[in-house]
Amino acid sequence: MRFTYCPVCGQRLALRDRGDEGPVPWCENCGRSWHDSFTAAIIAAVVNEDNEVALLRQGYIAESTWVCVSGIMRPGESAEETAAREIQEELGLPVRELTYMGSWPYPRKDMLMLGFMALADRAPLRLSGEVDAARWVSFAEAPALIRQGSVAWQLVNASIALRTGAGAAPLCGDIRYLTERALWETENLIRCVPDELWDKRYDELPMWKYIYHTLYSMDRWYINPADPDYRDPPFHREGLADLNAVPGPERVDRAQMEGYFQAIAEKLRRYAAGLRDVDLAECPPGCDMSRFRLILGQFRHWHRHMGLVYGFLVEDTGRWPYVLNMLGEYPKDPMPNFYP
């Protein structure tokens, strides 16, 4: 709040120099200063042991993005008491542990936001009337749902980094963010392929083989191609994922492909959620490439080969499968998603 008139006598305030404070609003009648003030509020990233964060929809705060629990401090409350109260009120969750994460000025509303990471049990969310919707979201998915650069986005990224041991560096957060978006685009693209094109051949190879080649590479190379415990999917045969081998009667049907994709997606999300920045320069056991190089290599391979499938679909159907790009929002409609 910025004072123009004295709250006690109503006289218009004048600026008076107050030493280190500089010019400060001053009431000549009351003989006192009125410093510009702010409202103290809390904001909390509520996390659980499964590496998920609770995000909310509150139309009066943001209509198109998800936000964190927040609220105004009451007189006589500590910031920790306010955080626990707001989380109980808005989500119906008792807090097990609070960690202070820092403070952020919020000039638009003359607020100072005191940020916390709150650990709670993964339980069904019971919403107050101020909350339009809320859900548990994986660490990999959460940053993409929040307005980039906002206080909530900064708090959630810092909380994810702390929970996963990544420190303050955002690199692993970016990896999780881009991995999640690439997985969504891959799943959507697979579902965009009509049944009549599943076995159609392009340069002697059926559509399904280009997809399987991509998934098999993701499965083998994103984490550790030298993993001694790796097992091929049960339907795999020698040469099945090799784009230099023209297949005979063998094939991967849609149900097998979609099941394989879901298994890979779960595996990659679990790996990315536990990844720390300090791990990226290391080579996995038995491998002579760093974890970072493996991941970057898969992003390159991933999009190159899915781009082929994308082109085949556009040529044969005239429809363009939807892509998220760097900051695009996830569609609300179920897959498959095409551009209008």
Buried (B, 14 or more C-beta within 10 A) or exposed (E): EEBEEBEEEEEEBEEEEEEEEEEBBBBEEBEEBBEEEBEBBBBBBBBBEEBBBBBBBBEEBBEEBBBBBBBEBEEEBEBBBBBBBBBBBBBBBEBEEBBEBEBBEBEEEEBBBBBBBBBBEEEEBEBBEBBEEBEBBBBBBBBBBBBEEBBBBBBBBBBBBBBBEBBEEBBBBEBBBBBBBBBBBBBBBBBBBBEEBBEBEBEEBBBBBBBBBBBBBBBBBBBBBEEEEEEEBEBBEEEBBBBEEEBEEEBBEBEBBEEBBEEBBEBBBBBBBBBBBEBBEEBBEEBEBBBBBBBBBBBEBBBEBBEBBBEBBEEBBEBEBBBBEEEEEBBEEEBBBBEE
